């Protein structure tokens, strides 16, 4: 009996994060955002790619560099265009098959739904082909889906803005 009480106390006081399948409406709206994102990636249209980076991230980092969020998005798109000027993206494929989302709450008590979404990108750099497989972080916050493509070494930067991600395995 004592173990049941301890387990119950833990369950009631521990932060709750629940993984569940996407609802049909979530799937449909995420599929549209990812389809647009994939097309922007393939066309090297980084202004479009930057539009789906979460406002929370843009606001945080634009404040650090003392720019408006709009200026920061534009600067990031320009820099990405320059960095990627020798790259051709042949395909950017994302799999939403059997994707689960997790419900969480940010420190300001904003509800967030997130999923780690696998992708595969075929690209060439100066004519040499490369395959990249990694993940996007899809976040549903403030009534819309946001996407973050990042390197695992950038996880600490994400945790500054989304602390609930600290235990997520990317």
C-alpha positions in Angstrom: 0.0 0.0 0.0 2.8 2.4 0.9 4.3 1.9 -2.6 1.0 2.8 -4.2 0.7 6.0 -2.2 4.3 7.0 -3.2 3.6 6.2 -6.9 0.4 8.1 -6.8 2.1 11.1 -5.2 4.8 11.0 -7.8 2.3 10.8 -10.6 0.3 13.8 -9.3 3.3 16.0 -8.7 5.6 15.1 -11.6 5.4 17.3 -14.8 3.3 15.5 -17.3 4.2 15.1 -20.9 2.0 12.8 -23.0 2.9 11.3 -26.3 0.0 10.6 -28.6 -0.7 10.2 -32.3 -1.5 13.3 -34.3 -5.2 14.1 -34.7 -6.4 14.3 -38.3 -6.6 18.1 -38.1 -3.1 18.3 -36.6 -1.8 16.0 -39.3 -3.4 18.0 -42.1 -2.1 21.4 -40.9 1.4 20.1 -40.2 1.5 18.4 -43.6 0.7 21.8 -45.3 3.4 23.6 -43.3 6.0 20.9 -44.0 5.0 20.7 -47.7 5.7 24.5 -48.0 8.9 24.2 -46.0 10.2 21.3 -48.2 9.4 23.3 -51.3 11.2 26.4 -49.9 14.2 24.2 -49.0 14.3 22.7 -52.5 14.1 26.2 -54.1 16.6 27.6 -51.6 14.0 30.1 -50.6 15.3 30.8 -47.1 13.0 33.8 -46.5 10.1 31.2 -46.6 12.1 28.8 -44.4 12.6 31.5 -41.8 8.9 32.3 -41.6 8.2 29.1 -39.8 11.0 29.4 -37.2 9.1 30.0 -34.0 8.5 33.6 -32.9 9.7 32.7 -29.5 13.1 31.8 -30.9 13.3 34.8 -33.2 12.2 37.2 -30.4 14.8 35.8 -28.0 17.8 35.9 -30.3 16.8 39.2 -32.0 16.7 40.8 -28.6 20.3 39.6 -27.9 21.6 41.2 -31.1 19.3 44.2 -30.6 17.4 43.9 -33.9 13.7 43.8 -34.5 12.3 40.3 -35.2 11.7 41.2 -38.8 15.3 42.4 -39.3 16.6 39.3 -37.6 14.5 37.0 -39.8 15.7 38.9 -42.9 19.4 38.8 -41.8 19.2 35.0 -41.1 17.6 34.4 -44.5 20.3 36.5 -46.2 23.1 34.8 -44.4 21.7 31.3 -45.1 21.4 32.2 -48.8 25.0 33.2 -48.8 26.1 30.1 -47.0 24.1 27.9 -49.3 25.1 29.6 -52.5 27.1 26.6 -53.7 24.5 24.0 -52.7 21.7 22.5 -54.8 19.0 20.7 -52.9 17.5 18.0 -55.1 14.9 16.7 -52.7 13.8 17.3 -49.1 11.5 14.5 -47.9 9.8 14.4 -44.5 8.0 11.4 -43.0 4.9 12.0 -40.9 4.1 8.3 -40.9 3.4 7.0 -37.4 4.4 10.3 -35.9 3.6 10.9 -32.3 3.3 14.3 -30.7 4.0 15.2 -27.1 2.0 17.8 -25.1 4.1 20.0 -22.9 4.0 23.4 -21.2 6.6 26.1 -21.4 7.8 28.1 -18.4 5.3 30.9 -19.2 2.6 28.2 -19.0 2.0 28.3 -22.8 0.8 24.9 -24.1 3.0 23.4 -26.7 2.7 20.3 -28.8 5.9 19.0 -30.3 7.2 16.2 -32.4 10.6 15.2 -33.7 10.1 14.7 -37.4 12.6 12.7 -39.5 13.7 14.0 -42.9 16.1 13.1 -45.7 17.7 15.6 -47.9 19.6 14.9 -51.1 21.8 17.8 -52.1 25.0 18.6 -53.9 27.8 21.0 -52.9 29.9 22.2 -55.9 28.5 19.2 -57.8 29.4 16.5 -55.2 26.3 14.7 -54.0 25.4 14.4 -50.3 22.6 12.7 -48.4 21.6 14.1 -45.0 19.2 12.4 -42.7 18.2 14.2 -39.5 15.2 15.6 -37.7 13.1 18.7 -37.7 11.5 19.9 -34.5 7.8 20.7 -35.1 6.1 22.8 -32.5 2.5 23.8 -32.3 2.3 27.0 -30.3 0.1 30.1 -30.5 -2.3 28.4 -32.9 0.2 27.4 -35.6 2.9 24.9 -36.5 6.5 26.1 -36.4 9.6 24.2 -37.6 13.2 24.2 -36.5 15.9 22.4 -38.5 19.0 22.2 -36.2 22.2 20.4 -35.5 22.2 18.4 -32.3 25.0 20.7 -31.1 22.4 23.5 -31.0 20.2 21.7 -28.5 21.3 23.9 -25.6 20.2 27.0 -27.6 16.7 25.4 -28.0 16.5 24.6 -24.3 17.0 28.3 -23.4 13.8 29.1 -25.2 12.0 25.7 -24.7 13.2 24.3 -21.3 10.9 21.3 -21.5 13.1 19.9 -24.3 16.0 19.3 -22.0 15.2 15.6 -21.8 14.3 15.0 -25.4 16.6 12.8 -27.4 17.2 14.4 -30.8 
